[in-house]
Amino acid sequence: AEKLAGISLKLFDKISVNSNLMKRSISSRFSINESKIEVLPLFVDTDHFKPLSTHNIIRTRYEIPEDQPLILYVNRIEKLKGMQFLLEATAEVLKTKKAHLLVVGNGSFLPEAIKLTDNLGIKHVTRFIGEVTRDELHQIYCAADIFVNPSLDEGYSHVILEAASCGKAIIGVDHPILREEFAINGTNLVMC
């Protein structure tokens, strides 16, 4: 498959990718001149995803106290997305601080994640709410205090753009794409 991809890519006049990291990777891996590769970054609808005061609505709906930080995860619930690390980190935080974790999404790791919250003693502060509408997602981003993306193998993440557009502080794993595309002078992004 790798060889076929390389042959196929060489046939194109132009190749579009969504990051400089991907551009360099394709150029290097398949010996393609970088001038054939154009970067078209992902974008977010900033007219929709913007700061909004929805704290009370969301916190009331999901029974999250106003005086406790809300940690947010939005993505598929899969091992590759680092859900187990987020739950373990949340358990560590709760040893010294009060906080709640809101998980938006579904996936094959969900049953194991629910069991893990019970084993870690954080089930009472963790809400798995499944998929939501675009409007509700906007409200949830705005109600959160911190957005966490623990993915071990994330490409150019749309959810990070949405969270940033809503003015959220972002925590993510130290991944090349996050360093290159999102860590602009270290603002709003902490990599672990």
N, CA, C and O of each residue as an XYZ file, in Angstrom:
768
protein
N       0.825     -1.197      0.000
C       0.000      0.000      0.000
C       0.873      1.268      0.000
O       0.564      2.245     -0.681
N       1.953      1.233      0.765
C       2.854      2.384      0.849
C       3.470      2.678     -0.522
O       3.540      3.830     -0.949
N       3.914      1.612     -1.204
C       4.533      1.782     -2.522
C       3.521      2.323     -3.527
O       3.839      3.205     -4.325
N       2.299      1.789     -3.484
C       1.234      2.241     -4.388
C       0.897      3.708     -4.127
O       0.664      4.470     -5.065
N       0.871      4.098     -2.864
C       0.589      5.498     -2.519
C       1.659      6.401     -3.115
O       1.346      7.447     -3.684
N       2.918      6.003     -2.988
C       4.016      6.799     -3.526
C       3.935      6.957     -5.031
O       4.145      8.049     -5.560
N       3.631      5.869     -5.719
C       3.489      5.912     -7.187
C       2.325      6.815     -7.568
O       2.446      7.644     -8.470
N       1.204      6.657     -6.886
C       0.007      7.454     -7.183
C       0.260      8.942     -6.963
O      -0.110      9.770     -7.795
N       0.889      9.276     -5.842
C       1.144     10.687     -5.530
C       2.034     11.351     -6.575
O       1.860     12.530     -6.882
N       2.963     10.616     -7.110
C       3.879     11.177     -8.115
C       3.166     11.498     -9.429
O       3.676     12.278    -10.232
N       2.005     10.912     -9.652
C       1.248     11.159    -10.880
C       0.504     12.495    -10.857
O       0.159     13.032    -11.910
N       0.259     13.023     -9.675
C      -0.503     14.259     -9.549
C       0.355     15.486     -9.842
O       1.550     15.514     -9.547
N      -0.288     16.509    -10.434
C       0.385     17.793    -10.651
C       0.533     18.547     -9.339
O       1.558     19.182     -9.089
N      -0.501     18.472     -8.499
C      -0.515     19.152     -7.197
C      -1.101     18.209     -6.155
O      -1.982     17.400     -6.449
N      -0.596     18.331     -4.940
C      -1.093     17.559     -3.809
C      -1.450     18.553     -2.710
O      -0.651     19.430     -2.382
N      -2.642     18.421     -2.145
C      -3.064     19.304     -1.057
C      -3.011     18.547      0.261
O      -3.494     17.419      0.364
N      -2.419     19.177      1.263
C      -2.350     18.627      2.618
C      -2.766     19.726      3.593
O      -2.883     20.889      3.208
N      -2.994     19.352      4.869
C      -3.491     20.368      5.801
C      -2.463     20.874      6.808
O      -2.823     21.590      7.743
N      -1.183     20.514      6.634
C      -0.168     21.069      7.536
C       1.212     21.009      6.885
O       1.452     20.212      5.978
N       2.102     21.855      7.360
C       3.490     21.836      6.891
C       4.183     20.535      7.279
O       5.026     20.033      6.536
N       3.829     19.990      8.440
C       4.403     18.727      8.873
C       4.051     17.619      7.878
O       4.911     16.823      7.501
N       2.795     17.569      7.457
C       2.368     16.563      6.495
C       3.055     16.782      5.144
O       3.417     15.821      4.464
N       3.230     18.030      4.765
C       3.922     18.364      3.511
C       5.340     17.793      3.526
O       5.759     17.127      2.580
N       6.075     18.062      4.611
C       7.448     17.566      4.711
C       7.491     16.044      4.777
O       8.379     15.414      4.204
N       6.531     15.466      5.473
C       6.479     14.012      5.613
C       6.255     13.338      4.261
O       6.950     12.379      3.924
N       5.301     13.826      3.493
C       5.018     13.248      2.176
C       6.196     13.461      1.241
O       6.586     12.553      0.507
N       6.757     14.646      1.267
C       7.905     14.949      0.413
C       9.071     14.006      0.715
O       9.691     13.461     -0.198
N       9.355     13.823      1.977
C      10.471     12.983      2.393
C      10.194     11.497      2.148
O      11.044     10.789      1.608
N       9.025     11.031      2.538
C       8.698      9.603      2.459
C       8.584      9.106      1.028
O       8.963      7.975      0.725
N       8.054      9.966      0.137
C       7.807      9.521     -1.239
C       8.690     10.222     -2.266
O       8.457     10.091     -3.468
N       9.703     10.968     -1.812
C      10.632     11.695     -2.703
C       9.879     12.571     -3.703
O      10.116     12.504     -4.910
N       8.984     13.378     -3.188
C       8.195     14.295     -4.008
C       8.670     15.713     -3.719
O       8.831     16.089     -2.558
N       8.893     16.489     -4.750
C       9.333     17.873     -4.606
C       8.274     18.652     -3.822
O       7.087     18.589     -4.144
N       8.708     19.389     -2.790
C       7.769     20.151     -1.951
C       6.974     21.184     -2.744
O       5.886     21.575     -2.321
N       7.495     21.632     -3.886
C       6.767     22.627     -4.682
C       5.468     22.057     -5.264
O       4.587     22.820     -5.661
N       5.338     20.734     -5.318
C       4.108     20.088     -5.797
C       3.051     19.979     -4.693
O       1.896     19.646     -4.958
N       3.462     20.264     -3.456
C       2.575     20.051     -2.314
C       2.129     21.402     -1.756
O       2.948     22.244     -1.387
N       0.829     21.580     -1.706
C       0.243     22.830     -1.230
C      -0.421     22.607      0.131
O      -1.140     21.627      0.328
N      -0.174     23.518      1.054
C      -0.773     23.425      2.387
C      -2.061     24.248      2.414
O      -2.049     25.456      2.179
N      -3.165     23.569      2.706
C      -4.470     24.208      2.877
C      -4.947     23.867      4.284
O      -5.590     22.836      4.484
N      -4.643     24.716      5.261
C      -4.988     24.392      6.654
C      -6.491     24.252      6.863
O      -7.298     24.853      6.154
N      -6.840     23.443      7.856
C      -8.233     23.350      8.270
C      -8.666     24.708      8.814
O      -7.833     25.527      9.203
N      -9.936     24.928      8.836
C     -10.449     26.176      9.378
C     -11.658     25.873     10.246
O     -12.204     24.770     10.222
N     -12.054     26.856     10.999
C     -13.233     26.714     11.844
C     -14.135     27.918     11.588
O     -13.651     29.018     11.324
N     -15.420     27.709     11.667
C     -16.396     28.776     11.483
C     -16.403     29.652     12.738
O     -17.087     29.344     13.715
N     -15.646     30.734     12.704
C     -15.525     31.602     13.883
C     -16.773     32.453     14.112
O     -16.908     33.081     15.162
N     -17.676     32.478     13.149
C     -18.964     33.130     13.401
C     -19.823     32.253     14.296
O     -20.682     32.751     15.024
N     -19.593     30.955     14.242
C     -20.343     30.019     15.087
C     -19.577     29.706     16.376
O     -20.113     29.860     17.474
N     -18.321     29.265     16.237
C     -17.516     28.903     17.395
C     -16.768     30.132     17.898
O     -15.676     30.458     17.433
N     -17.387     30.798     18.854
C     -16.812     32.005     19.448
C     -17.201     32.024     20.921
O     -18.142     31.336     21.319
N     -16.495     32.796     21.731
C     -16.841     32.852     23.160
C     -18.307     33.254     23.371
O     -18.836     34.134     22.693
N     -18.933     32.587     24.321
C     -20.347     32.775     24.602
C     -20.570     32.409     26.062
O     -19.928     31.490     26.571
N     -21.451     33.100     26.727
C     -21.718     32.814     28.136
C     -22.823     31.757     28.258
O     -24.010     32.082     28.222
N     -22.414     30.476     28.404
C     -23.375     29.379     28.538
C     -23.086     28.546     29.779
O     -23.609     27.443     29.940
N     -22.247     29.091     30.651
C     -21.816     28.357     31.834
C     -22.983     27.698     32.572
O     -22.977     26.489     32.804
N     -23.976     28.499     32.937
C     -25.071     27.994     33.766
C     -25.911     26.943     33.067
O     -26.282     25.944     33.684
N     -26.219     27.143     31.796
C     -27.063     26.193     31.053
C     -26.430     24.807     31.035
O     -27.075     23.824     31.402
N     -25.191     24.726     30.617
C     -24.504     23.443     30.481
C     -24.237     22.815     31.846
O     -24.459     21.619     32.033
N     -23.765     23.610     32.794
C     -23.470     23.062     34.120
C     -24.738     22.551     34.805
O     -24.690     21.536     35.501
N     -25.858     23.227     34.624
C     -27.122     22.748     35.193
C     -27.555     21.462     34.502
O     -27.944     20.499     35.163
N     -27.486     21.445     33.173
C     -27.901     20.265     32.399
C     -27.126     19.023     32.807
O     -27.705     17.941     32.900
N     -25.817     19.160     33.053
C     -24.987     17.995     33.356
C     -24.587     17.904     34.833
O     -23.689     17.144     35.194
N     -25.263     18.686     35.680
C     -25.078     18.647     37.133
C     -23.616     18.851     37.547
O     -23.041     18.064     38.298
N     -23.045     19.933     37.029
C     -21.657     20.287     37.341
C     -21.675     21.574     38.166
O     -22.190     22.591     37.702
N     -21.124     21.545     39.374
C     -21.132     22.739     40.229
C     -20.414     23.922     39.577
O     -19.388     23.756     38.918
N     -20.959     25.090     39.770
C     -20.389     26.328     39.211
C     -18.989     26.617     39.731
O     -18.174     27.208     39.023
N     -18.703     26.205     40.964
C     -17.428     26.558     41.587
C     -16.313     25.550     41.318
O     -15.240     25.650     41.911
N     -16.551     24.577     40.428
C     -15.528     23.582     40.129
C     -15.153     23.633     38.650
O     -16.032     23.742     37.795
N     -13.857     23.555     38.339
C     -13.428     23.602     36.942
C     -14.020     22.459     36.123
O     -14.192     21.340     36.608
N     -14.323     22.775     34.882
C     -14.860     21.783     33.946
C     -13.800     21.479     32.893
O     -13.394     22.352     32.126
N     -13.366     20.228     32.874
C     -12.401     19.738     31.891
C     -13.209     19.096     30.766
O     -14.135     18.326     31.022
N     -12.858     19.414     29.531
C     -13.634     18.928     28.387
C     -12.786     18.092     27.440
O     -11.642     18.432     27.139
N     -13.369     16.993     26.977
C     -12.785     16.139     25.935
C     -13.839     15.985     24.853
O     -14.986     15.644     25.144
N     -13.460     16.235     23.607
C     -14.364     16.044     22.464
C     -13.597     15.261     21.404
O     -12.622     15.757     20.839
N     -14.040     14.041     21.139
C     -13.404     13.218     20.109
C     -14.001     11.823     20.182
O     -14.884     11.556     20.997
N     -13.514     10.940     19.325
C     -13.908      9.537     19.433
C     -13.306      8.972     20.717
O     -12.224      9.379     21.141
N     -14.009      8.049     21.316
C     -13.523      7.422     22.541
C     -12.838      6.123     22.140
O     -13.455      5.060     22.071
N     -11.545      6.246     21.879
C     -10.709      5.139     21.421
C      -9.407      5.173     22.205
O      -8.999      6.220     22.706
N      -8.759      4.017     22.308
C      -7.464      3.963     22.998
C      -6.449      4.877     22.322
O      -5.691      5.568     23.001
N      -6.428      4.885     20.999
C      -5.479      5.697     20.247
C      -5.652      7.188     20.535
O      -4.709      7.966     20.388
N      -6.849      7.581     20.943
C      -7.105      8.988     21.260
C      -6.660      9.350     22.676
O      -6.800     10.501     23.091
N      -6.123      8.376     23.425
C      -5.539      8.666     24.735
C      -6.534      8.810     25.872
O      -6.211      9.399     26.903
N      -7.734      8.285     25.703
C      -8.768      8.420     26.738
C      -8.304      7.873     28.084
O      -8.580      8.480     29.119
N      -7.605      6.737     28.090
C      -7.162      6.151     29.360
C      -6.201      7.097     30.087
O      -6.215      7.165     31.316
N      -5.372      7.821     29.342
C      -4.442      8.766     29.971
C      -5.180      9.964     30.557
O      -4.818     10.466     31.621
N      -6.214     10.416     29.857
C      -7.024     11.524     30.366
C      -7.701     11.127     31.674
O      -7.719     11.909     32.625
N      -8.252      9.928     31.728
C      -8.930      9.480     32.944
C      -7.942      9.323     34.092
O      -8.248      9.694     35.225
N      -6.765      8.779     33.814
C      -5.742      8.642     34.857
C      -5.263     10.016     35.336
O      -5.059     10.219     36.533
N      -5.086     10.950     34.410
C      -4.662     12.313     34.784
C      -5.745     13.009     35.602
O      -5.445     13.728     36.555
N      -6.995     12.793     35.229
C      -8.106     13.384     35.984
C      -8.099     12.858     37.418
O      -8.299     13.624     38.362
N      -7.872     11.560     37.584
C      -7.806     10.971     38.930
C      -6.684     11.615     39.748
O      -6.849     11.862     40.943
N      -5.540     11.888     39.105
C      -4.420     12.543     39.791
C      -4.791     13.967     40.214
O      -4.508     14.382     41.338
N      -5.424     14.707     39.305
C      -5.846     16.081     39.611
C      -6.799     16.091     40.801
O      -6.712     16.959     41.670
N      -7.702     15.126     40.831
C      -8.721     15.091     41.885
C      -8.160     14.759     43.261
O      -8.866     14.882     44.262
N      -6.914     14.344     43.322
C      -6.286     14.100     44.629
C      -6.053     15.404     45.377
O      -6.000     15.417     46.607
N      -5.915     16.509     44.632
C      -5.628     17.798     45.273
C      -6.625     18.898     44.910
O      -6.663     19.931     45.580
N      -7.420     18.703     43.882
C      -8.367     19.727     43.414
C      -9.728     19.103     43.156
O      -9.853     17.892     42.977
N     -10.731     19.947     43.142
C     -12.059     19.510     42.716
C     -12.226     19.907     41.257
O     -11.843     21.008     40.861
N     -12.796     19.014     40.458
C     -13.034     19.297     39.046
C     -14.015     18.267     38.507
O     -14.290     17.253     39.149
N     -14.536     18.542     37.322
C     -15.424     17.606     36.626
C     -14.920     17.421     35.212
O     -14.330     18.327     34.623
N     -15.158     16.235     34.671
C     -14.753     15.898     33.314
C     -15.998     15.614     32.483
O     -16.830     14.787     32.855
N     -16.116     16.302     31.365
C     -17.231     16.090     30.438
C     -16.647     15.510     29.161
O     -15.762     16.106     28.546
N     -17.149     14.340     28.763
C     -16.642     13.623     27.593
C     -17.719     13.607     26.519
O     -18.806     13.066     26.724
N     -17.407     14.210     25.363
C     -18.333     14.260     24.233
C     -17.794     13.339     23.149
O     -16.668     13.510     22.683
N     -18.595     12.368     22.754
C     -18.204     11.446     21.694
C     -18.567     10.011     22.033
O     -19.005      9.709     23.143
N     -18.377      9.135     21.062
C     -18.616      7.707     21.215
C     -17.441      6.952     20.628
O     -16.610      7.526     19.925
N     -17.376      5.670     20.918
C     -16.322      4.856     20.329
C     -16.214      3.511     21.004
O     -16.889      3.241     21.998
N     -15.362      2.671     20.456
C     -15.243      1.287     20.924
C     -14.645      1.178     22.328
O     -14.836      0.165     23.001
N     -13.932      2.199     22.773
C     -13.306      2.173     24.095
C     -14.264      2.653     25.201
O     -13.906      2.617     26.378
N     -15.459      3.095     24.840
C     -16.400      3.657     25.828
C     -16.689      2.707     26.994
O     -16.579      3.135     28.143
N     -17.054      1.436     26.758
C     -17.336      0.559     27.910
C     -16.137      0.428     28.857
O     -16.301      0.427     30.077
N     -14.934      0.317     28.288
C     -13.729      0.216     29.111
C     -13.458      1.527     29.844
O     -13.013      1.516     30.991
N     -13.726      2.660     29.183
C     -13.529      3.969     29.814
C     -14.469      4.145     31.003
O     -14.067      4.672     32.041
N     -15.695      3.715     30.857
C     -16.662      3.814     31.963
C     -16.195      2.965     33.145
O     -16.265      3.404     34.293
N     -15.719      1.748     32.865
C     -15.187      0.880     33.934
C     -13.975      1.530     34.598
O     -13.810      1.467     35.817
N     -13.133      2.151     33.780
C     -11.922      2.787     34.304
C     -12.263      3.941     35.249
O     -11.578      4.140     36.252
N     -13.318      4.706     34.936
C     -13.718      5.800     35.844
C     -14.127      5.238     37.202
O     -13.858      5.840     38.242
N     -14.774      4.088     37.179
C     -15.180      3.441     38.424
C     -13.947      2.954     39.191
O     -13.834      3.179     40.396
N     -13.029      2.290     38.495
C     -11.805      1.772     39.129
C     -10.936      2.893     39.696
O     -10.301      2.722     40.737
N     -10.906      4.041     39.012
C     -10.087      5.173     39.454
C     -10.785      6.046     40.494
O     -10.177      6.957     41.057
N     -12.061      5.764     40.746
C     -12.809      6.541     41.727
C     -13.234      7.919     41.227
O     -13.408      8.842     42.023
N     -13.402      8.064     39.904
C     -13.792      9.371     39.350
C     -15.137      9.317     38.621
O     -15.504     10.262     37.922
N     -15.852      8.239     38.779
C     -17.143      8.082     38.093
C     -18.112      9.200     38.482
O     -18.888      9.664     37.647
N     -18.069      9.630     39.735
C     -18.994     10.647     40.240
C     -18.752     12.040     39.647
O     -19.619     12.909     39.744
N     -17.585     12.260     39.034
C     -17.282     13.578     38.462
C     -17.065     13.509     36.948
O     -16.620     14.480     36.335
N     -17.377     12.368     36.355
C     -17.189     12.189     34.916
C     -18.530     11.962     34.251
O     -19.314     11.122     34.692
N     -18.797     12.712     33.185
C     -20.038     12.562     32.413
C     -19.680     12.192     30.980
O     -18.985     12.940     30.292
N     -20.161     11.030     30.532
C     -20.038     10.626     29.132
C     -21.377     10.960     28.489
O     -22.394     10.357     28.834
N     -21.392     11.910     27.561
C     -22.682     12.370     27.036
C     -22.925     11.997     25.578
O     -23.946     12.386     25.010
N     -22.016     11.258     24.963
C     -22.217     10.829     23.580
C     -22.054     11.981     22.603
O     -21.370     12.965     22.883
N     -22.692     11.838     21.460
C     -22.609     12.870     20.434
C     -23.661     13.950     20.700
O     -24.722     13.670     21.256
N     -23.358     15.168     20.302
C     -24.259     16.304     20.509
C     -24.392     17.085     19.206
O     -23.624     16.882     18.266
N     -25.368     17.971     19.163
C     -25.540     18.814     17.987
C     -24.417     19.851     17.932
O     -23.720     20.081     18.919
N     -24.261     20.453     16.794
C     -23.238     21.487     16.614
C     -23.486     22.669     17.565
O     -22.543     23.207     18.145
N     -24.751     23.068     17.722
C     -25.073     24.181     18.620
C     -24.774     23.831     20.081
O     -24.242     24.652     20.827
N     -25.123     22.601     20.479
C     -24.834     22.209     21.859
C     -23.327     22.091     22.072
O     -22.825     22.438     23.141
N     -22.602     21.602     21.063
C     -21.153     21.506     21.177
C     -20.551     22.888     21.415
O     -19.651     23.040     22.240
N     -21.038     23.880     20.706
C     -20.572     25.251     20.909
C     -20.804     25.688     22.353
O     -19.911     26.255     22.982
N     -21.984     25.430     22.873
C     -22.291     25.790     24.260
C     -21.370     25.063     25.241
O     -20.925     25.641     26.232
N     -21.093     23.794     24.955
C     -20.229     22.994     25.835
C     -18.803     23.536     25.826
O     -18.188     23.685     26.881
N     -18.272     23.834     24.629
C     -16.931     24.430     24.570
C     -16.882     25.682     25.447
O     -15.948     25.868     26.227
N     -17.885     26.526     25.312
C     -17.885     27.802     26.032
C     -18.036     27.628     27.544
O     -17.551     28.457     28.314
N     -18.698     26.564     27.968
C     -18.881     26.321     29.401
C     -17.642     25.722     30.051
O     -17.465     25.824     31.265
N     -16.787     25.098     29.251
C     -15.596     24.429     29.783
C     -14.539     25.441     30.225
O     -14.470     26.558     29.713
N     -13.731     25.025     31.173
C     -12.601     25.841     31.602
C     -11.330     25.435     30.860
O     -10.493     26.277     30.533
N     -11.198     24.136     30.599
C      -9.999     23.596     29.950
C     -10.435     22.556     28.928
O     -11.314     21.737     29.199
N      -9.818     22.593     27.758
C     -10.042     21.569     26.740
C      -8.801     20.683     26.691
O      -7.679     21.184     26.618
N      -9.003     19.357     26.732
C      -7.874     18.425     26.727
C      -7.956     17.522     25.504
O      -9.000     16.940     25.208
N      -6.829     17.418     24.799
C      -6.716     16.518     23.654
C      -5.536     15.578     23.916
O      -4.396     15.905     23.584
N      -5.812     14.400     24.517
C      -4.719     13.492     24.872
C      -4.332     12.523     23.754
O      -3.650     11.531     24.011
N      -4.754     12.794     22.526
C      -4.541     11.861     21.424
C      -3.068     11.584     21.184
O      -2.241     12.496     21.167
N      -2.755     10.308     21.000
C      -1.383      9.882     20.766
C      -0.988     10.007     19.304
O       0.198     10.045     18.974
N      -1.986     10.072     18.426
C      -1.693     10.095     16.997
C      -2.691     11.013     16.295
O      -3.477     10.572     15.456
N      -2.648     12.261     16.642
C      -3.615     13.210     16.091
C      -3.032     13.896     14.874
O      -1.880     14.330     14.872
N      -3.847     13.983     13.844
C      -3.464     14.798     12.704
C      -3.743     16.246     13.064
O      -3.536     16.657     14.206
N      -4.192     16.989     12.134
C      -4.532     18.388     12.363
C      -5.940     18.394     12.938
O      -6.902     18.153     12.208
N      -6.077     18.655     14.193
C      -7.325     18.440     14.913
C      -8.305     19.601     14.826
O      -8.012     20.723     15.238
N      -9.464     19.299     14.283
C     -10.525     20.289     14.165
C     -11.055     20.714     15.539
O     -11.378     21.882     15.756
N     -11.138     19.745     16.464
C     -11.684     20.070     17.791
C     -10.798     21.058     18.545
O     -11.297     21.862     19.332
N      -9.494     21.004     18.312
C      -8.604     21.978     18.952
C      -8.885     23.370     18.398
O      -8.912     24.348     19.145
N      -9.095     23.457     17.087
C      -9.424     24.753     16.481
C     -10.732     25.300     17.044
O     -10.834     26.489     17.345
N     -11.732     24.432     17.185
C     -13.030     24.871     17.717
C     -12.886     25.360     19.161
O     -13.415     26.412     19.519
N     -12.171     24.595     19.984
C     -11.980     24.986     21.387
C     -11.224     26.307     21.481
O     -11.590     27.182     22.266
N     -10.179     26.448     20.689
C      -9.399     27.697     20.700
C     -10.251     28.869     20.241
O     -10.142     29.970     20.781
N     -11.093     28.637     19.251
C     -11.970     29.691     18.745
C     -12.956     30.159     19.815
O     -13.405     31.305     19.801
N     -13.285     29.261     20.739
C     -14.182     29.614     21.850
C     -13.404     30.165     23.044
O     -13.982     30.395     24.107
N     -12.100     30.378     22.877
C     -11.289     31.010     23.911
C     -10.819     30.087     25.020
O     -10.478     30.558     26.105
N     -10.794     28.792     24.776
C     -10.425     27.838     25.820
C      -8.922     27.610     25.905
O      -8.215     27.642     24.898
N      -8.451     27.379     27.122
C      -7.082     26.913     27.325
C      -7.055     25.462     26.869
O      -8.021     24.727     27.077
N      -5.953     25.042     26.246
C      -5.875     23.708     25.654
C      -4.670     22.964     26.210
O      -3.572     23.512     26.305
N      -4.896     21.710     26.573
C      -3.815     20.826     26.999
C      -3.772     19.667     26.014
O      -4.801     19.060     25.719
N      -2.582     19.360     25.507
C      -2.430     18.250     24.579
C      -1.109     17.549     24.795
O      -0.219     18.070     25.467
N      -0.984     16.350     24.214
C       0.285     15.634     24.303
C       1.303     16.339     23.415
O       0.941     17.048     22.477
N       2.566     16.136     23.720
C       3.630     16.757     22.950
C       3.757     16.015     21.622
O       4.443     14.996     21.531
N       3.101     16.528     20.615
C       3.065     15.914     19.289
C       3.546     16.950     18.283
O       3.216     18.128     18.420
N       4.316     16.546     17.278
C       4.855     17.522     16.313
C       3.807     18.444     15.690
O       4.064     19.635     15.518
N       2.644     17.920     15.355
C       1.628     18.766     14.706
C       1.123     19.834     15.666
O       0.846     20.960     15.253
N       1.001     19.490     16.945
C       0.561     20.491     17.924
C       1.617     21.557     18.116
O       1.308     22.747     18.187
N       2.887     21.121     18.200
C       3.975     22.100     18.346
C       4.001     23.051     17.167
O       4.142     24.261     17.344
N       3.866     22.514     15.970
C       4.020     23.333     14.772
C       2.797     24.194     14.461
O       2.935     25.375     14.143
N       1.635     23.624     14.548
C       0.442     24.317     14.073
C      -0.309     25.093     15.150
O      -1.016     26.050     14.836
N      -0.166     24.692     16.427
C      -0.993     25.308     17.455
C      -0.236     26.086     18.513
O      -0.804     26.987     19.130
N       1.014     25.771     18.740
C       1.763     26.436     19.818
C       2.358     27.736     19.314
O       3.559     27.825     19.059
N       1.523     28.728     19.175
C       1.951     30.045     18.701
C       2.384     30.843     19.913
O       1.549     31.312     20.685
N       3.678     30.998     20.081
C       4.241     31.709     21.230
C       3.745     31.146     22.565
O       3.700     31.862     23.565
N       3.377     29.875     22.577
C       2.959     29.227     23.809
C       1.588     29.652     24.316
O       1.226     29.310     25.442
N       0.817     30.382     23.525
C      -0.471     30.855     24.009
C      -1.532     29.770     23.976
O      -1.649     29.034     22.996
N      -2.299     29.674     25.041
C      -3.454     28.808     25.160
C      -3.189     27.326     24.942
O      -4.143     26.561     24.801
N      -1.942     26.891     24.909
C      -1.652     25.474     24.689
C      -0.536     25.013     25.609
O       0.548     25.595     25.647
N      -0.831     23.952     26.348
C       0.190     23.326     27.181
C       0.346     21.902     26.669
O      -0.642     21.185     26.511
N       1.578     21.493     26.409
C       1.822     20.132     25.933
C       2.481     19.327     27.030
O       3.413     19.796     27.683
N       1.993     18.108     27.233
C       2.510     17.237     28.292
C       3.191     16.018     27.689
O       3.691     15.164     28.422
